[in-house]
Amino acid sequence: MRGRGGRFIAWAVLAVLLPLTSCLNLLKPPHDFSHYRPAPAPDYADGGNWAALPTRQDSSHAVPAKTTLRDQQATAEADVFFVHPTTFFWRSSWNADVGNCRLNRFTDRSTIRKQASVFNAAARIYAPRYRQATLYSFFDSTAEGNSRRALNLAYTDVRRAFQYYLTHYNQGRPIIIASHSQGTDHAKRLLHEFFEDDPQLRRRLVAAYLIGFRVRPREYKTIMPCKDSLETGCFVAYNSVATGNEFPPFSRVAVINPLTWTQDTLRAPASLNRGGVSQRFKRIDPQVTDAKIHDGLLWITPPKPGGYPRFLLPGEFILRHSFHIADYGLFYLNLRENAQARVRAWQKLH
């Protein structure tokens, strides 16, 4: 991403610097959405407009260092369509330019490498680049509709990418939809638009991992929260927060415990955690945390190993207990193994 002086600003640096600033408005684009001319829409026939494709070596093929995990996309019998979270934090416009090479490198090294790679033992990974809305869009309370317009523009790209994927890549294979944060806002809409009222496509849905955003328990008429570790055609959702804290905006949203794959509100001990992978992506941390469902949140005990950052933003003191950035990393092996198990369960059914 381009900051002042052309410097590349990573998420870790942002987390350190922003609390030192006076307010979140430093991330606000200076003009309304209508004053900007969006960058050209990406052409998804061009492989450069995909952050991950199974036919080339990219960050989705990575596995944590010093582990026995292996990328298995070459032989995988399912696909995952992964919608990455916000990696565009600055104020130059309301939407990112997919031609921004520095932003793309950051996206690839962070979310594609550390989140999408969860699925590379279960499925071929397709992850489009898109004109994502800037981070400030999720904290804008003004009446101009700038945020919604920016998010709608971003969704038009995700939608076109998914249509291109269905037409040119899928070839009738089972599908996992996976996402995080802003990506989940868009993935939710994909499920409404493409799967909700299409029984044929819905039969190909292994599961949707709609992580790091609000998803209502009755979000869909035909796609329900997963009841166990092997159900297919359902969705998984959760938001990780330090135990003992509340977050009213997420009260009563859907939560699946990634240690038990149920909606049971009993605490699942850390012994069920197969292993987390920190932001350093250099090891597996066994039993890194426990998990308990509480009023729309997934309560966790803050991990002792480093590399699982909290979500720190100026003016948003309530988020200081959120482990949003580590939603995938805290349960990396549980997610990885569950995706494989659900694909096998889907194959048995179909």
N, C-alpha and C positions, 0 to 999 in steps of 0.2 A: 504494500500500500504506500502511496506517496504522502509523506508528511512534510513539514517545513524543512527546507534544505534538501528535499528529496530523500530523506532518511526512511528506512523501513522500520515500522513500529510493530512489534509483535505483541500478542496478548499479554504475555508476562510483564513486559515493560509497561503496558497500559495499566495493568492492575496496580503497579507500584506508583505510577505518576499521577493517576487521576485522583486518588484521595488527597493529594497535595494541592489540588486546584480548588477554586471557590465553589463551583457548581457544575452540574451536568450540562448546563447550557453551552459549555465550551465545545460540546459535540454536536450542537444544533446547527444545521445548515443555515446560512444567513438569510436565505430567501425562501419564499414559498415554492412548493413543488412546481407550480406552473411557470416559474421563472427559469427553469432548467430545461435544456434539451437533452433527453436521455441518450445515452450511448446507443449505437445500433444494436438491434436484436441479434442474438447469436444464431448462426446457421448450424444446426445440429448434424448436418451431413459432414461438417468439418470436425474431425476428431480432436482438433485443438480446443474445441468448445466443450469438451468433456474432461472433468478432473480425473475420472476413472473409466477405463474401458478394459475388459478382460483380455483383449488381444494384444496388449502392449504392457511393458513394465512401467508401473507408476506407483504412487504412494499407497494405493489400496492393496498392493501385493506385499506390503511390509509386514513383518512380525517382530515382536519385541526381541531385543538382543539377548543373547545368553539363555534362550529357551529352546524347547524342542518343537514349538509350534511351526507349522508349515502352511504356506499358501497353497490352496488346492483348487484354484479357479479353473485350471486347465481341464480338470475332470469333473467339475461340479455339474450337477444335473438341474440346478435351480438358478434363478437370477435374483439379485437384489437391486432395487432402484433406490439409491441413497440420495437424500436431499440434505446438503450440509447446512450447518448453522451460520449465524452472522460472523463473518470475518472482516467486514468493512466497518471500521469504527470512526472514521474521520468525517469532517464536515464539508468536504468539497462539493457534495451533491447529495440528493436523497437516495440515489441508487448508484451502485457500483458499475464500472465498465469491465466487461469480461475480457477486454484486451489489456487490462492492467497486469503486466507480467509479475510485478512484485507482489501484488495482492494474490495472484494465482499461486505463486510459490509459497506464500504464507498459508493459504487454504490447504494446499497439498501436504505441507509438512506438519500441519496441525490437525485439522479435522478429518481429512481423508486418511492420513497415516494412523491417527490415534482413535478414530471412531469407525470409519467405514471398514477398516481392516478387521474389525470384529467378525465380519461375515465372510472372510475370504477362505474359510474352510468349508462353508456350506453352500456358497453360491458365487456365480460370476457377478462382478460389481460394476454397475453403471451409475455414475454420479455426474450430473450435468453442472457446468458453470452457469450461473444465471445472474441477472442484474439485481442482486440482492439489495434489500433496503438497508440503509445505514442503521447502526445500533440505536441511535437516538429515536428512531421510529417507534420503539417499544416503550418510550418514556414521554412521548409527546401528548400533552393533554389539551392542546389548543383546538379550536373549533374549525380550522381551515380544512381539515381532512388530509393534511400532508402525509401523515403516516399511512393511512389506509390506501391512499393513492400510490405511494411508494411500494407498499406490500402487494397491491393489486398488479402493478407493473412486474414485480418480481415473479408473481404467480403465473403471469402469461408466459414467461420463459419456461418455468418448470412444467407447465401444462404442455407446451409445444415439445419440450424434450421428451416427456413421457409418451406423447403421441408418436414421436419419431422412434422411440425405443420399441413401442408395440409393433409398429409397422416394419421396422428394419432389423431388429435384434432379437426379439423375444421368441418367435417361432413356436408359440404354444407352450412354452416351458412354465413351470410353477414360479410364482413371483413372491418375493418378500419386499414390502415397502418399509424403509427404515429412514430415520430422520432425527434431528435434534434441534431444539430451540426454534429459530425462524424457519428452519427446514420443516419442522413439525407443523407449523402454521400452514405451510403450503401442502405438505403431505396429507393433512386432514382434508383439505379441499379436493385433492386428487381422489381420495377414497369416496367422497361424496359424489363427485362428478363422473368417475369412471366405474366404480365398483358397486356402489349402493344399489343401483337399479339395473345392473347387468349380471344376471345369474351365471352366464357363461364365463365372464371374466372373474367373477367372484369365486367360482370354483377353483380357479388357478391361484387364489391368494393363500399362500402358506400362513402368513401372519403379517401384521403391521407393528413395527416397533416405533411408537409415536412418543418419543422421550423428550423431556425438558420443556413441556408447554402444557397449556390447559386443554384437556380432552374430557368432555362430559361422559359419565357412564352410559348415558343414552344418546350419545352423539349421533349414532346411526340407527336406522330401523332394522338393518339386516346384519350388521357387523357388531359383535358384542365384545366386551372385555374378556380376555382369556381366563378360563376357569382353572386350568392346570398347565403342566409343562408340555403337553403333547397336543392340546387342542389346536386345530387349524381354522383358518378363515376368521380369526379373531384379532384383537389388538392388545398390545402391551403399552402401558403408560406409567410414568412416575417422575417425580421431581425430588431430588435429594436435598435434605436440610438437616442440620445438626439437631439431635434429639433435644426435646424440651421447648422448641420454638414453634410459633404459629405464623401463618402467612394467610390472612383472610381472603385475598384475591383467589387463592387456590382451594379454598374450603369446598369440600364435596366434589372435587374433580376425580376422575378415575385414577386409581392407583393399583398396580400389580406389583407384588413384592418379588424382585428378581432373584431372591434366594429360595423362595418356595413356589413361585409362579402361581400364587393364589391371591385372593383378596382378604385372606385371614388377617386380623389385626393383632395377632400374637407376635411378640418379638421373635424374629428368626436369628439364631445365634451366629456369630462370626465363623463358627466351624463349618457352616454351610456355604461360606464364601470361597469359591474355588480359587480365586486369585484376582487381585486388581493389578492394573498396569498404570503407573504414574505418567505424568506429562513427559518425563525423561525418556520413556519408552525403552528402558534398558533392563527390565527385570519383571518378574511376577512376584507380587506381594501376597502370599497366602493369608486367608482369613483377615483381610485388611479392615473389614468393618462388618457390623451386624445390620439389620434392617427391620423396621416396624412401620406399618401403615398407621397414619394418624391424620384424620380430617383433611384428606386431599393431598397429604405430603408423605414422603418416604423418610421417616426419621432414621438417621444413622449416627453412630458414634464416630466423632472425628478421628480419622486414621492417624496412627503414630508415624508411619513412614512419610517422608516429604514427597511433594510432587502431586498433591491432590488439592489444588487451590480453592479457596472460597471466592465468591462472586462479589468483588468490591467495586462499588461505583459511588461517586460523590453525590450527595443529596439523596441517596437511596440506602439509608442506614438499615432499613428493615431487611435488606438482602445480605447483610454481613454474615448471616448464619447459613446461607445457601451454598451448596456444593454443585451448583449448576454446571460449572466447567468440567467437573469430574463425573458427571452422570454416567458416562460410558466407562470411564477408567476404573471406577470403584467396583464394577461388576463385570470386568472384561471377560474373564473366562466363563462365568455363568451365562452371559449373553452369547458367547461364541458357541458353547456346547448346546445351549438351548436352540439356537438357530439350526444346528445340525440335526438335533432330535426332532424338531418340528418338520424339517424337510423329509426325514425318514418316515414320520407319521403320515405326512401328506401322500407320500409315494405308496404306502400301504393302503390308504383309502382309495386311491385313484389308479 
